[in-house]
């Protein structure tokens, strides 16, 4: 069993750290809101640190799942950052969805400190984190990934190294690009069924068994039909991710016309007050149009 630290106890990090503890690893957690770290430590008979550095001290593996580029920098760098407390040879695994640029920056900073850095963004949502069914896409040195993989499989259904540093984040961008188009298509199909006077559930029962079937359809159509969006991955977070995708597309020369359009549709949802609604709330925008 390994000594681990987990930084960031949001809807994803809290259960992920719990799976590490349940597997028998020695886990110390950190969260910006200390009360949440204290609650986790009580729930899982673990430890918590007041700073990222304190949590990371003596850890062989440090996992992070925070909000954005700046949040990640803040838990990694500086006198109270995790890198300052980690021993040479230990591995930092970043599960946050961030830009490839900050990943490369922190990979370099870790290398200078004789640490390893693996970018390992996740997909599967809150349910995936709670049920240890996450998909993890990784970038970084092969040796560091090989060491960290058995730890990550504690909460993953699939974990794969795609390439060198930044490849994990680039793959997560592919994931978000694909989801954006799928959710918009599903929203339009269900909206069309409603306008045509069809039974949406009957429609999905049939079309989900053919080429139109997807995870989004199987897991979100009922709540979309019921106008229930208080769950899952929030619109605010999706817009942050799509912004990263579009910025990176500008750098690489990739053309993302559908992604750019759906990003603006999500902006409309935010204007409706739906920033914290689940991403499947795109259908509410269509309903509001009449």
Secondary structure as GFF3:
##gff-version 3
##sequence-region A 1 290
A	DSSP	beta_strand	3	7	.	.	.	ID=ss1
A	DSSP	alpha_helix	13	22	.	.	.	ID=ss2
A	DSSP	beta_strand	26	30	.	.	.	ID=ss3
A	DSSP	alpha_helix	34	44	.	.	.	ID=ss4
A	DSSP	beta_strand	47	48	.	.	.	ID=ss5
A	DSSP	alpha_helix	52	56	.	.	.	ID=ss6
A	DSSP	beta_strand	61	64	.	.	.	ID=ss7
A	DSSP	alpha_helix	69	76	.	.	.	ID=ss8
A	DSSP	alpha_helix	82	85	.	.	.	ID=ss9
A	DSSP	beta_strand	91	94	.	.	.	ID=ss10
A	DSSP	alpha_helix	100	112	.	.	.	ID=ss11
A	DSSP	beta_strand	116	123	.	.	.	ID=ss12
A	DSSP	alpha_helix	125	130	.	.	.	ID=ss13
A	DSSP	beta_strand	134	139	.	.	.	ID=ss14
A	DSSP	alpha_helix	142	152	.	.	.	ID=ss15
A	DSSP	beta_strand	156	163	.	.	.	ID=ss16
A	DSSP	alpha_helix	167	195	.	.	.	ID=ss17
A	DSSP	alpha_helix	200	207	.	.	.	ID=ss18
A	DSSP	alpha_helix	215	225	.	.	.	ID=ss19
A	DSSP	alpha_helix	235	252	.	.	.	ID=ss20
A	DSSP	alpha_helix	257	271	.	.	.	ID=ss21
A	DSSP	three_ten_helix	279	281	.	.	.	ID=ss22
A	DSSP	alpha_helix	282	289	.	.	.	ID=ss23
###
